[in-house]
């Protein structure tokens, strides 16, 4: 947060001293994540820098926390309270179907590869579903492989059955049902207290969130499925009205140099870095442990993943887009990004 504030102050000063002929457009970014979360300290910071550089200082930003609950972020943008916000699609079940496609287990590749593929399949096919109607999608990203973090030992797939687990929605809920998890839904910022109070035994999240939500204190066990049990889908949206009000050259610069695949790739890389850092921290903690699923459990989960995949592909097809073709595009693009 401090880095972002410092940058904005220097950027605003630079714009003021460089020219008095125009005033920079200041965009309000809404965030519902903790100040120290990589979405704020890295993704929005880098996005701000990228927008400023692309527009020669024509864009500045102001980050605001607590404007509304996580599920209400789109309404904030539609109502003009914020100009930019990040959505977690699983928080609004039924609204987003196409975005579930990137969340299914079984993909090979990291969060950067998934985020790039997420944008490409959206741009090529899934945007036709018009799930973000009324706002401009400026980036799509996916966190790293989601794992099970628990306050009790989990050594096998069978140990998950009946485990009270915070699930974020989306495909994590579909997978959780197949695993026999007892799903508890609370927003991510409430995870620590939910685990600490005993209201939940576990949480499904990517490894990086062990830092952001202090899971090393309340969920000292990680049951890791190679490739993950799921991934989580996010979009960064902008007020279409605000974008349309910007000068034409600023719009062109943002669309061609920042928004889309470029911003999505950056955000995916940030997720990957957070996962690496959290793994190191967990392994160094004397009272934390990571258990990797056995070959037998991996094979058993592969059957579950196949069932979930067929379900989601069917949902996307029913919504109006060729789900199988979109899935195959994701697989192909992630392989290409991963060098396979």
C-alpha positions, 0 to 999 in steps of 0.5 A: 500500500505504501509503495502504491501511495508513493508512486501515485504521489510522484506520478501526480507531481510529474504530471503537474510539473511536466505540463499544465495543459491537461489534468490527469484522469484519476481512476478510483480502484475498489479493492476488497482484499487486505492492504498487504495482498498481492492484488493490491501491492503488486497487481494494482500497483503494476497496472497503475504504472502501466497505465501511466506509462502508456498514456504519458501520465494521463492516468493516475489511480486511487486505491480504496478499500471497503467500499462494498462487499466482494459480491457487490463490486460490479454494482460499484462500477455500474453505479459510478462509485468506483472506476475499476474493481476486481471480481471473483466470479465464484461469489456470484453463482449463476451469473458467470458460467463461461468463467468456470471453464478456466477453473476446472482441474486437470490443466497443466501450467502455472497461473500466468499460462492460465491467465493468458489462456483465460483472456484469449478464450474470452476474447475469442469465444466466451465474451459472446456470453455477455456475462460482464454486460455493462462494464469493460473487462480489462483483464482476466486472471486465475490464481495458482492451483487450489489446494486444501489447507486444514487445521487437522491432519489430512493425509489421503483423499478419503480424509477430506470426506465430511471436512467442514471446508470454506469453498469460494464458489465456482468450480471449487464448490463442484469439486468439493461436492464430489470430494464429500466436503461440507461446504461453508461459504464466506468471503476470503477476508473472513477465512482467518476468523472462520478457521480460528473459531472452529466454524470450518476445519479447512479452506480451499485456496491457492498456496499464496494465500497462506501469506495473505490470510495467515493460514500458517497460523490457523491451517497448518496442514496442506493437502496438495494435489499436483495441478490443483483441485481447481483454480479461481477465476477473476476479472478486472473490470472498468466503468464503460462510461468512464472509459468512453469519457477518456480522450481517444488517444488515451483509450487507444493507448490503454487498449493496445498497450495495457488492457487484455492479454498484457495485464492478464499475463502480469497478474498471473505472474504475480499469483505465481510469485506469491505461491512460490513465496508461500511454499517456502514460508510453509516449508520453513515453519516448524509446525506446518507441513505439506502432504502431496497426494499419493499416486493412488489418490491422484488417479482417483481424483483424475476420475473426479476431475473428468466428471467435473470437466464434463459437467462444466463443458456442458454448462458452457455449451448450454449457455450458448458457446461450444464448451468443448472447443473453448476447453480445447483452446485453453489446453492448447494455449496453456501448453504453448505458454508452458513450452509444451 
